[in-house]
Amino acid sequence: MSAAAPSMQDWQAMGEYHRLSLPGLGRHELFVIDTGETDKPVLCILHGYPTSSYDYWKALPILRQHYRVIMHDHLGFGLSDKPVAYGYQLIDQASFALELWKQLGVQSMHLLAHDYGTSVATEIIHRHNHKELDISIENVTLCNGSMHIELSQLRPIQKLLKSRFVGPLIARLASKRTLKRNFQRIYSDASKVDDQELDAIWAMMLHNNGRRVLARVTRYIDQRYTHWDRWIGALRETQLPMHILWAEDDPVAVVEMAQVISDETRNSRKTILSGLGHFPMLENAQVWTSHI
C-alpha cells in the first residue's frame, strides 16, 4: 500500500525557512527542504509550475538514499514568500537559488529541473558557461520543460492566466476543480490524480497571497520567448553532461522537445519514459527516480 499524501502542514513541518537578501531584489523567505546528509553527493532540485517542492514527496525517500537532497519553493510558489508587487523574473529565481545553495554551503552539485525549473536551470547553465558561478555543477537533468517554447502546446488556462488583461480575473475564478481537471488532462493516466495530493497542492497555491500572484507568475511563459537566445544558446554552448529525461505522454512539453534538446546539446543522453505524463515524479516515482 502506498503512503498517504502529506498535508500542507505535514510538508511544512519537514522543512525550514531561509531569508535571502539580494541587491535590487529585496529580502524574501524561501521554504527549503534539505535532507542534510553531508556524506552524500548533493542533488539540487528546481520544481515546476504552478506547484512546489511538494511534487517530490514520493520521490524524496528514494532520492535521499543516494543524495543530500536540497529543494526549495521558488519565490511566488508553494510555502515561500509571494510578494504582490513583484515581476517574478526567471533570471531572479536563478539568483535566489544560487544564493540559497551558497548559504547551505554547497560547493558541488547535481542539478535536476522540471518544467518551470528548466528555465531557471538554463539561466544557471548560462552563468556556468561564462564562469560566473562559485559552485561546481557535476551534471544536469532536464525533465519535461518547455524550454523550446515555440514547440509547447500550452493549455488554455495558461494562455488566459498570462494575459495582463484577463489573467488576474482568471486567477480569482480558479478553483480546486479547475486544478483537478487540468491535472487529469496532463497525466498519462487520469485515474492517478490523487485528491489528497491535490488538496495539499491547492492549499499551497493559495497560501500567502497565492491567488493574487498567480497571473504574474504565469508570465514566465513570455520570458521564455524574450530570453530564448540566451537560454537555448546556453544549452548549445555548454560542455556539461546533460540528461534529457522525458515523460513521453506529456501533452504540453511534448516529447519532440526532448529530441530537439538532445540534438543540440553536445554532451547529452536521452531517456524517454513511456506511459507517464507531465508530472512523472507524481505518477510513478519509482520508475522516474530509477533514472536519476
Order of alpha helices (4+ residues) and beta strands (2+ residues): alpha-beta-beta-beta-alpha-beta-alpha-beta-alpha-beta-alpha-alpha-alpha-alpha-alpha-alpha-alpha-beta-alpha-beta-alpha-alpha
